[in-house]
Amino acid sequence: MHIDQELLDVILSIKNKDELGLFFEEIFTPAELSDLSLRWKLLKDLHRGMTQRKIAEKYGISLCKITRGSKVLKKKGSVALNVLDSMN
């Protein structure tokens, strides 16, 4: 999947967190925002060392969804991993 470059430019141009939140609420459905937030939470939990089974239990989700997140964090050059590392 290719991400629209103009959309990325727009997101980068919004410097106010409240405005960015409103923009996301305007362009994403509540379900899409929920999925995005859940993906971020499970990435943080994986990064902290929580087991996949514990994460599945915590959020009531399948191991498949968590495995994808685990692969992201193991990927060479992972931006998500770099972001999470910089948050600690």
Secondary structure per residue as TSV (DSSP state, phi and psi in degrees):
chain	resnum	aa	ss	phi	psi
A	1	M	-	360.0	137.0
A	2	H	-	-104.3	129.1
A	3	I	-	-86.6	133.1
A	4	D	-	-61.2	120.8
A	5	Q	H	-65.9	-35.7
A	6	E	H	-63.0	-40.0
A	7	L	H	-62.5	-42.7
A	8	L	H	-61.3	-41.0
A	9	D	H	-61.8	-41.9
A	10	V	H	-62.5	-46.7
A	11	I	H	-60.9	-43.0
A	12	L	H	-64.5	-27.7
A	13	S	H	-78.1	-17.9
A	14	I	-	-86.8	108.0
A	15	K	-	-94.7	-15.2
A	16	N	-	-94.3	124.0
A	17	K	H	-60.6	-40.7
A	18	D	H	-63.6	-42.6
A	19	E	H	-64.5	-39.9
A	20	L	H	-63.5	-41.5
A	21	G	H	-61.0	-43.5
A	22	L	H	-64.5	-40.5
A	23	F	H	-60.3	-46.2
A	24	F	H	-60.9	-40.8
A	25	E	H	-65.1	-28.6
A	26	E	H	-77.1	-35.2
A	27	I	H	-101.1	-17.4
A	28	F	S	-110.5	148.6
A	29	T	-	-75.7	161.4
A	30	P	H	-55.8	-38.1
A	31	A	H	-65.3	-40.9
A	32	E	H	-65.1	-41.5
A	33	L	H	-64.9	-38.2
A	34	S	H	-64.2	-43.5
A	35	D	H	-62.6	-42.7
A	36	L	H	-63.0	-44.7
A	37	S	H	-64.9	-41.3
A	38	L	H	-63.2	-42.7
A	39	R	H	-58.6	-42.5
A	40	W	H	-66.2	-42.7
A	41	K	H	-61.8	-42.9
A	42	L	H	-70.6	-32.5
A	43	L	H	-63.3	-42.2
A	44	K	H	-63.9	-42.9
A	45	D	H	-63.9	-43.0
A	46	L	H	-60.2	-43.4
A	47	H	H	-62.2	-34.3
A	48	R	T	-77.0	-8.0
A	49	G	T	97.5	8.9
A	50	M	-	-68.0	141.4
A	51	T	-	-70.6	154.8
A	52	Q	H	-61.6	-39.1
A	53	R	H	-64.6	-39.6
A	54	K	H	-65.8	-40.2
A	55	I	H	-65.2	-43.2
A	56	A	H	-59.3	-42.4
A	57	E	H	-67.5	-42.9
A	58	K	H	-60.1	-43.0
A	59	Y	H	-105.7	-4.7
A	60	G	T	65.1	43.6
A	61	I	-	-123.2	166.8
A	62	S	-	-78.0	156.7
A	63	L	H	-65.2	-27.8
A	64	C	H	-59.8	-42.8
A	65	K	H	-63.2	-38.3
A	66	I	H	-74.3	-37.3
A	67	T	H	-59.8	-37.8
A	68	R	H	-60.6	-43.8
A	69	G	H	-63.4	-39.4
A	70	S	H	-61.9	-40.9
A	71	K	H	-64.4	-37.0
A	72	V	H	-60.3	-44.9
A	73	L	H	-72.4	-20.5
A	74	K	H	-91.1	-13.1
A	75	K	S	-68.5	134.5
A	76	K	T	-60.8	130.1
A	77	G	T	78.3	18.9
A	78	S	-	-60.6	120.8
A	79	V	H	-67.5	-40.4
A	80	A	H	-59.4	-43.9
A	81	L	H	-62.9	-42.9
A	82	N	H	-62.3	-40.0
A	83	V	H	-64.6	-47.5
A	84	L	H	-63.4	-41.1
A	85	D	H	-60.9	-38.8
A	86	S	H	-73.9	-17.7
A	87	M	H	-79.0	-18.3
A	88	N	-	-86.1	360.0
